[in-house]
């Protein structure tokens, strides 16, 4: 009998096709687990039992009709609450959108619905995806299933906790500076941020548009590949969506690693990384050498500037994107106000949390006349240099590896009083967004009984290659199969 709670997408697809289980039964299994464990974890902001069961019934009809169906048909998933889903409350972790019901589907949601996937619910997240610990959510922090006194990472912390605790087989996430990879690392998952433009941003609530990308969060690289197959695709409604031939992201799964050149950026192995993280990453690299890869040192000389450049560019774009929340068309509106300006000011003052306000202030400042050249333009130039560093590095290697995050999951409150400490959680991930490259994190060991993530970065459109490299490691190791004991089936 298949262990459905721990099964991968391929196994679940096969079980559904062979009628070992129906989509309604599978969906019920996960809904019941959510009911049991979500009060502890707070991973979901909304759960839709009726909507999910209706979708599961529709999937069962498709599966029963005998034609060819998507390999994802009938499989449940959870969406980060940043993706608009028609008829679902879509909050983005904010009081501003606490009662907003989306009138349409994001492209990603549309594609996965069309494939027959079943939405279980919407996952908690840092407010407007700003954060690395899930502590900025209006709906309260998410707990890390490996240790509920610790953060799950952020901003896709609800998605990460849900998949790690087996409340959903897979989930969607978004990554602007590390929000898929860092929570994946802290919760022991595999998560992938695609090349900018591979996944449409239509219906994905905007934070920093030139950096935001949606992507899969799963237990294995293979599941990431299968879910990405369902999420990627050209969408004319997103002007930065790329029109490219359809790719099968499973293409390189099982490909041997002989001759693979792994670049190790000197700058990612310096001070700042915890000893236990370093030890786990070094052990993983030794495993890769055993599997036939070679490692070469490379350099990303400007990567030290990535956090400061990001904290100019991302707030600048956020300040512009978030100006649409004015209390007029949708979102929170203050109850009492003197005039129109007072209504804007009060609605925004009440609707946004402290971190979002901090970003809007920084962004407005760096874009203002007189500072634009000194900050915003300078940050854009640094961004170009960082992208050039990666291009240079990829001349001598096929993929780049290093730690995903400098430490394992940290206790609640440990970094929330010091924004700069919090921002440094993404010190290894942010450069990848600035360069628009694909990056992923896979579990590679433990430190203090908490999971450690190995980051893999590929050249533009290197998703299939990276997934192959990750899958080969997962065939040889079992870190990705470890589950937090407290949430066992
Ligand atoms: N932690 C980073 C931030 O707060 C990145 C967040 C993200 O990728 N959405 O901006």
Boltz pocket constraint, residues with backbone or C-beta under 6 A from the ligand:
constraints:
  - pocket:
      binder: B
      contacts: [[A, 128], [A, 129], [A, 130], [A, 131], [A, 132], [A, 154], [A, 155], [A, 174], [A, 175], [A, 176], [A, 177], [A, 178], [A, 179], [A, 180], [A, 207], [A, 314], [A, 422], [A, 426]]
      max_distance: 6.0
